[in-house]
Amino acid sequence: MSTPGSPPDRGRKRPSGTSTDPPGEPSHGPRPLYPTGGIAAATAAGSGLAVIVTLTIVGWVAAPHAPFGEEIVELLQGAVLAWLVSHHVSFTIQDGQFGLLPIGLVLIPALLLYRSGRWLARSCEIGRLRHVHLAALAIAGPYAAIAGTLALLARTDTVEPSMPRALVMGFVIAFLSGGLGALRQMMRERGVAVRALLGLMPGRARSLLVGMGAATGSLLLGGLLLFLAALAANLPEAVEATRALAPGVVGGTLLLLVQFAYLPNAVVFAVCYALGPGFTVGAATVVAPTGVSVGALPMFPMLAAVPADGAAPVVSLAALGVPFAAGAVGGVLTQRSAPDVVSEAAPLWGFVCGVTTGMVCAALGELAGGSLGSERLTDIGPSSWQVGLIAALEVGVAAAIAAWIANWWYTRRMRLAVAAAAEAPEKARGHEAEPEPPEPVPVGEGLATVTPLHPPEDEEDEPAGREPSEAERFAERQRVRERARQARLAERAARREARAELRAQRAGERRARTAEKRRGRRRRRDEESEELFGISYEASPEEVDAP
């Protein structure tokens, strides 16, 4: 059965898990989910290791061998350690703990796991979109086991990766990326758009997701612009630091890649600066709008964007308006995408949007910070709880005010639209009954009073040429929106009916197969009984016709 919003019965794409063998060839059928998930996880891990080993060998050839080791075993251990770093796994060294890890490297395993998730959805039979978590678990479990095993293999006398963090981060990254890939493949095969998937969510959860995404995206965009502006203002210092390192061509390329990997960390640091708490670059240091105290910094070109000691630059104080602008955007979109456009609880939901944005900012601050050994570099990055609390307050208050203003504006426009719709018939009737002003006529003896007559088309042309007012256009948009909502409800009802019909059809097929199996077993038992006794009895026609 074909329903609105669902793929047609004819010409639809081949569903997940179906065989793609040509006719005449034996069909292999769908593969089992969990063994195939293990293969997908191993493929993603092996591909990631191949990329990291290649980069490590290039660095080993270009740079002195001391940082990577002289033997091939030490080189491979360094590559495995780099693979764990790409999964945000911290490790302990002799001088302390190394936890300031680049967020950008997570993109490598995430993309590989995304492709593995799509391959898993093509190879296995996953009945419904709601079962996508089974595919995510099929990849995440083996991938976490691989990450934990590699954390054990990478241990040396001087470096010890955190095995619990390897298990947790491996599972989380594989579950999210692999599950997203499987979901995307299933949506593509079934012809389901992303907007339709959002339409299946509860209305209030969808509005909060839209508002939180808009507010978080606005914060990250503001942080990126702030970091780029600070780096451009101190570009000579960055160039001087690069020349002092003298990395060469290959080393310079690797240095550039490392800085790109740390770019998300820098953006999060800039967001924390705009929020107010700022961040630290070591013990007893602070970089915040209230002041800067950093001291000596490592020789790294990106650190040229950090302001000098003293008062914060006046221009950078403009970044303090970024959280409020982000909250305004999030509040308006939360109210606009809400199930009830006009609601007295709009400020409350705007503040909830700010609270969820604060939780996201706290998680990003926790991922972006860390330590670089011992002594003064043990604490680098923002305070996650301070960032989350301040973000929830600033973004939440701005979102609540923006949602209240948007709700007031929608209420006002709706009130005007209703009033205009009620007055329109009265104005039309009054316009028709109003007489035309008489024209002066000559007065004299023998002259009658003449009333001029106008053709009816003169009166009809004026209302026909009148443009609709703003209130009427708003009322029309409201009617269109209501019709669209009714169409969505009808589409969902049709989909539910189609799913119920499909379930009934599958149940009938299962019952038919079960009955066929029972008849086959009964037939085999009868044949075995005849073979056992060697007696077969057939009634003659006379016996059949006899009473």
C-alpha positions in Angstrom: 0.0 0.0 0.0 1.4 3.4 -1.0 0.7 6.3 1.4 1.6 10.0 1.2 5.2 10.5 2.2 6.1 6.8 1.7 7.9 5.3 -1.2 5.6 3.9 -4.0 5.1 0.2 -4.3 6.6 0.1 -7.8 10.1 1.2 -8.6 11.2 1.4 -4.9 14.7 1.0 -3.9 15.9 -2.4 -2.7 15.4 -2.6 1.1 18.2 -3.3 3.5 19.5 -6.8 3.7 18.1 -7.9 0.3 20.3 -9.8 -2.1 21.7 -7.9 -5.1 22.7 -11.1 -7.0 21.7 -11.3 -10.6 18.9 -13.7 -11.7 20.1 -17.3 -12.0 22.7 -16.9 -9.3 22.2 -18.3 -5.8 20.9 -15.6 -3.4 23.0 -15.2 -0.3 20.2 -13.3 1.6 20.7 -10.9 4.5 23.7 -11.3 6.7 23.4 -11.8 10.5 23.5 -8.4 12.3 25.9 -8.9 15.1 28.7 -10.8 13.3 28.5 -8.3 10.4 28.7 -5.5 13.0 31.9 -7.0 14.2 33.3 -7.1 10.7 32.2 -3.4 10.2 33.9 -2.4 13.5 37.1 -4.2 12.6 37.2 -2.6 9.1 36.7 0.9 10.6 39.4 0.3 13.2 41.8 -1.1 10.6 41.3 1.7 8.2 41.9 4.3 10.9 45.0 2.5 12.0 46.3 2.5 8.4 45.8 6.3 8.1 47.5 6.9 11.5 50.4 4.6 10.7 50.9 6.3 7.4 51.1 9.8 9.0 53.4 8.4 11.8 55.8 7.0 9.2 55.8 10.3 7.3 56.6 12.1 10.6 59.3 9.5 11.5 61.0 10.0 8.1 60.8 13.8 8.2 61.7 14.4 11.9 64.4 13.1 14.1 63.8 9.5 15.2 64.0 10.3 18.9 60.4 11.4 19.4 59.1 8.3 17.6 61.7 5.7 18.6 64.4 3.9 16.7 62.8 0.5 16.3 59.8 -0.4 14.2 58.0 -1.8 17.3 58.2 1.6 19.1 57.0 3.2 15.9 53.9 1.0 15.8 53.2 1.6 19.5 53.4 5.3 18.7 50.9 4.9 15.9 48.5 2.9 18.1 48.9 5.7 20.8 48.0 8.3 18.1 45.0 6.2 17.1 43.8 6.2 20.7 44.4 10.0 20.9 42.1 10.3 17.9 39.4 8.8 20.1 40.1 11.3 22.8 41.8 8.8 25.1 44.1 10.4 27.6 47.3 8.7 28.8 49.8 9.0 31.7 53.5 9.8 31.2 56.3 10.0 33.7 55.8 13.7 34.3 52.1 13.6 34.7 49.0 13.1 32.5 48.5 14.2 28.9 44.8 15.0 28.5 44.7 18.1 26.2 43.7 16.2 23.1 42.6 17.6 19.7 38.9 17.3 19.1 39.4 17.5 15.3 41.1 14.1 15.2 37.8 12.5 16.2 36.6 13.3 12.7 38.8 10.4 11.3 37.2 7.5 13.2 33.8 9.2 13.0 33.8 9.2 9.2 35.1 5.7 9.0 32.4 4.4 11.4 29.8 6.4 9.5 30.7 4.5 6.3 30.7 1.2 8.2 27.3 1.9 9.6 25.9 2.5 6.1 27.5 -0.8 4.8 26.0 -2.6 7.8 22.5 -1.3 6.9 22.9 -2.4 3.3 24.2 -5.9 4.2 21.8 -6.8 7.1 18.0 -6.7 7.4 16.9 -4.0 9.8 13.1 -4.0 9.9 12.3 -0.4 10.9 13.9 2.9 11.6 13.2 2.5 15.3 15.5 -0.6 15.3 18.6 1.5 14.3 19.9 1.2 17.8 20.5 -2.5 17.2 22.8 -1.7 14.3 24.6 0.9 16.5 25.1 -1.6 19.3 26.3 -4.2 16.8 29.2 -1.8 15.8 29.8 -0.1 19.2 30.4 -3.3 21.2 33.1 -4.8 19.1 34.7 -1.4 18.4 34.9 -0.7 22.2 36.6 -4.1 22.7 39.1 -3.3 19.9 39.9 0.1 21.5 40.4 -1.5 25.0 42.7 -4.2 23.5 44.8 -1.6 21.7 45.0 0.5 24.9 46.6 -2.6 26.6 49.0 -3.2 23.7 50.2 0.4 23.6 51.3 0.4 27.2 55.0 0.9 27.8 57.2 1.8 30.7 56.8 5.5 30.0 53.3 5.7 28.5 50.1 4.2 29.9 46.8 4.9 28.1 43.6 4.9 30.1 41.8 1.7 29.3 38.5 2.7 30.9 38.4 5.9 28.8 39.3 3.9 25.7 36.3 1.6 26.3 33.9 4.4 27.0 35.1 6.7 24.1 35.3 3.9 21.6 31.7 2.8 22.5 30.3 6.3 22.4 32.0 7.4 19.1 31.1 4.1 17.4 27.5 4.1 18.7 26.8 7.7 17.5 28.7 7.6 14.2 27.8 4.0 13.2 24.2 4.5 14.2 24.0 7.7 12.3 25.4 6.0 9.2 22.9 3.1 9.5 20.0 5.5 10.0 21.0 7.6 6.9 21.2 4.5 4.7 17.8 3.2 5.9 16.3 6.6 5.3 17.8 6.7 1.8 16.4 3.3 0.9 13.0 4.1 2.2 12.8 7.5 0.7 12.4 9.3 4.0 13.6 12.9 4.2 15.3 14.4 7.3 12.4 16.8 7.7 10.0 13.9 7.8 12.1 12.2 10.4 11.9 15.4 12.6 8.2 15.4 12.0 8.0 12.0 13.8 9.4 13.5 17.0 7.1 15.0 19.7 6.4 18.6 18.9 7.9 20.0 22.1 11.1 17.9 21.9 11.5 18.9 18.3 11.2 22.6 19.1 13.8 22.3 21.9 16.1 20.5 19.6 15.8 23.2 16.9 16.3 26.0 19.5 19.3 24.3 21.2 20.9 23.6 17.8 20.5 27.2 16.7 21.8 28.6 19.9 24.8 26.3 20.1 25.6 26.9 16.4 25.5 30.6 17.0 27.8 30.4 19.9 30.3 28.3 17.9 30.1 30.6 15.0 30.8 33.6 17.3 33.7 31.7 18.9 35.2 30.9 15.5 35.0 34.6 14.4 36.6 35.7 17.7 39.5 33.3 17.4 40.2 34.2 13.7 40.1 37.9 14.5 42.5 37.4 17.4 44.9 35.3 15.3 44.7 37.8 12.5 45.6 40.7 14.9 48.6 38.7 16.1 49.7 37.1 12.9 53.3 38.4 13.0 53.8 36.5 16.3 52.4 33.3 14.8 54.7 33.6 11.8 57.7 34.2 14.1 56.9 31.2 16.2 56.7 29.0 13.0 60.1 30.3 11.8 61.6 29.6 15.2 60.4 26.0 15.1 61.9 25.6 11.5 59.9 22.4 10.8 60.7 22.1 7.1 58.3 21.2 4.3 57.0 17.9 5.7 57.2 19.0 9.3 55.4 22.2 8.4 52.6 20.3 6.8 52.3 18.1 9.9 52.4 21.2 12.1 49.6 22.7 10.0 47.5 19.5 10.3 48.0 19.5 14.1 46.8 23.0 14.3 43.7 22.2 12.3 43.1 19.3 14.7 43.2 21.7 17.6 41.0 24.3 15.9 37.8 23.0 17.6 39.5 23.3 21.0 40.4 26.9 20.2 36.8 27.7 19.1 35.5 26.3 22.4 38.0 28.3 24.3 36.8 31.5 22.5 33.2 30.6 23.3 34.2 30.3 27.0 35.9 33.7 26.7 32.7 35.2 25.2 30.5 33.7 28.0 32.6 35.3 30.7 34.4 32.6 32.7 37.2 32.4 30.2 39.9 29.7 30.4 43.3 28.9 31.8 46.6 28.0 30.1 48.3 26.6 33.2 48.3 27.0 37.0 47.6 30.5 38.3 46.7 31.8 34.9 43.4 33.2 33.5 42.2 34.5 30.1 38.9 36.3 30.6 37.2 39.6 29.7 38.0 40.8 33.3 41.8 40.5 32.7 44.6 38.3 31.2 47.5 36.7 33.2 49.3 34.0 31.3 53.1 34.3 31.6 55.3 32.4 29.3 53.6 30.1 26.8 54.9 27.1 24.8 56.2 27.8 21.2 53.1 27.0 19.3 51.8 29.3 16.5 48.1 29.1 17.5 48.9 30.5 20.9 49.6 33.8 19.3 45.9 34.5 19.5 46.1 34.6 23.3 46.0 38.2 24.5 49.0 39.7 26.3 49.1 40.1 30.1 47.0 43.0 31.4 43.5 44.3 30.7 41.6 42.5 28.0 41.5 44.2 24.6 38.5 46.6 24.3 37.5 45.2 20.9 37.2 41.7 22.4 34.6 42.9 24.8 32.2 43.0 22.0 32.2 39.2 22.1 30.2 39.4 25.4 27.1 40.0 23.3 27.4 36.7 21.4 25.7 34.6 24.1 22.7 37.0 24.2 22.4 37.0 20.4 22.6 33.2 20.4 19.9 33.1 23.1 17.7 35.4 21.0 18.0 33.2 18.0 17.4 30.0 19.9 14.3 31.5 21.7 12.7 32.7 18.5 13.2 29.4 16.7 12.0 27.5 19.7 8.8 29.4 19.8 8.4 29.4 16.0 8.8 25.6 15.8 6.6 24.9 18.9 3.5 22.8 18.4 1.4 25.7 19.8 2.5 29.0 18.2 0.7 31.0 20.9 1.4 29.8 24.4 1.7 31.5 27.7 4.6 29.2 28.7 6.8 30.5 25.8 9.3 32.2 28.2 9.6 29.0 30.2 10.4 26.9 27.1 12.9 29.6 26.0 14.7 29.3 29.3 14.7 25.5 29.0 16.4 25.9 25.6 19.1 27.9 27.3 19.5 25.2 29.9 20.0 22.5 27.3 22.5 24.8 25.5 24.4 25.2 28.8 24.7 21.5 29.1 26.1 21.2 25.6 28.6 24.0 26.4 29.7 22.2 29.6 30.3 19.0 27.7 32.3 20.8 25.0 34.4 22.6 27.7 35.2 19.3 29.3 36.3 17.8 26.0 38.4 20.8 25.0 40.5 21.1 28.2 43.1 18.9 29.8 46.6 18.8 31.1 50.1 18.8 29.4 52.2 17.0 32.0 53.1 18.4 35.4 53.9 21.7 37.1 52.2 24.7 35.6 50.6 23.0 32.6 48.5 20.6 34.6 45.3 22.7 34.2 44.6 24.0 30.7 41.1 24.9 29.5 37.8 26.2 30.9 35.9 25.1 34.0 33.1 23.0 32.6 30.6 23.6 35.4 31.2 27.4 35.4 30.8 27.5 31.6 27.6 25.4 31.7 26.1 27.5 34.5 26.9 30.9 32.9 25.8 29.7 29.5 22.5 28.4 30.9 21.8 31.8 32.6 22.9 34.1 29.7 21.4 32.1 26.9 18.4 31.1 28.9 17.4 34.6 29.9 17.9 35.9 26.4 16.0 33.0 24.9 13.1 33.5 27.4 12.8 37.2 26.5 13.0 36.5 22.8 10.4 33.8 23.1 8.1 36.1 25.0 8.5 38.9 22.4 7.9 36.4 19.6 4.8 35.0 21.4 3.5 38.6 21.9 4.1 39.4 18.2 2.3 36.3 17.0 -0.6 36.9 19.4 -1.0 40.5 18.2 -0.9 39.5 14.6 -3.5 36.8 15.2 -5.8 39.2 17.1 -5.5 41.7 14.2 -6.2 39.0 11.7 -9.3 37.8 13.6 -10.6 41.4 13.9 -10.0 42.1 10.2 -11.7 38.9 9.2 -14.8 39.9 11.3 -15.0 43.4 9.9 -14.5 42.5 6.3 -18.1 41.4 5.6 -19.6 44.5 7.3 -17.3 46.8 5.3 -18.3 45.0 2.1 -22.1 45.4 2.9 -21.7 49.0 3.8 -19.7 49.7 0.7 -22.5 48.2 -1.5 -25.3 50.1 0.3 -23.6 53.5 0.3 -25.2 55.7 -2.5 -23.1 57.6 -4.9 -23.0 61.4 -4.4 -25.5 63.0 -6.8 -24.1 65.2 -9.6 -25.5 68.7 -10.0 -28.4 68.8 -12.5 -29.9 71.8 -14.3 -33.0 73.3 -12.5 -35.6 75.2 -14.4 -39.1 75.1 -15.8 -40.1 71.9 -17.4 -36.9 70.1 -16.3 -37.2 67.0 -14.3 -34.7 65.9 -11.6 -32.4 63.4 -13.1 -30.5 60.8 -11.0 -27.4 59.5 -12.8 -27.2 55.8 -13.2 -23.8 54.0 -13.1 -23.2 50.6 -14.7 -22.8 47.8 -12.2 -19.3 47.0 -13.4 -18.1 50.4 -12.0 -19.0 49.2 -8.5 -17.5 45.8 -8.9 -14.2 47.0 -10.2 -13.2 48.7 -6.9 -13.5 45.7 -4.5 -11.9 43.4 -7.2 -8.9 45.6 -7.5 -8.4 46.1 -3.7 -5.2 44.4 -2.4 -5.5 42.2 0.7 -4.3 43.8 4.0 -1.6 42.5 6.2 -4.1 41.0 8.6 -5.8 39.1 5.8 -2.5 37.8 4.5 -1.6 36.7 8.0 -5.0 34.9 8.3 -4.5 33.2 5.0 -1.0 32.0 6.1 -2.6 30.7 9.3 -5.2 28.8 7.3 -2.4 27.4 5.1 -0.4 26.3 8.1 -3.5 24.7 9.6 -4.2 22.8 6.4 -0.5 21.7 6.3 -0.9 20.4 9.9 -4.0 18.5 9.0 -2.2 17.0 6.0 0.6 15.9 8.2 -1.8 14.3 10.7 -3.6 12.5 7.8 -0.2 11.3 6.5 0.8 9.9 9.9 -2.6 8.2 10.2 -2.1 6.7 6.7 1.4 5.5 7.6 0.0 3.9 10.8 -2.7 2.2 8.7 -0.1 1.0 6.2 2.1 -0.3 9.0 -0.8 -2.1 10.6 -1.7 -3.6 7.2 1.9 -4.7 6.6 2.0 -6.3 10.1 -1.2 -8.2 9.3 0.1 -9.3 6.0 3.4 -10.5 7.6 1.4 -12.3 10.3 -0.7 -14.0 7.6 2.4 -15.1 5.8 3.9 -16.5 9.0 0.7 -18.4 9.7 0.6 -19.8 6.1 4.2 -20.9 6.4 3.5 -22.5 9.8 0.5 -24.4 8.4 2.5 -25.5 5.4 5.2 -26.8 7.7 2.7 -28.7 9.7 1.1 -30.3 6.6 4.6 -31.2 5.4 5.4 -32.9 8.7 2.0 -34.7 8.7 2.6 -35.9 5.2 6.1 -37.2 6.0 4.7 -39.0 9.1 2.1 -40.7 6.9 4.7 -41.7 4.4 7.0 -43.1 7.1 4.0 -45.1 8.5 3.2 -46.6 5.1 6.9 -47.5 4.6 7.1 -49.0 8.1 4.1 -51.4 7.8 4.2 -51.8 4.0 0.4 -51.7 3.8 -1.6 -49.3 1.7 -5.3 -49.6 1.5 -7.4 -48.1 -1.3 -11.2 -48.3 -1.3 -12.9 -49.7 -4.3 -15.6 -47.7 -6.1 -18.3 -50.2 -4.9 -17.3 -49.6 -1.3 -17.3 -45.9 -1.7 -20.8 -45.9 -3.2 -22.2 -48.4 -0.7 -24.4 -46.8 2.0 
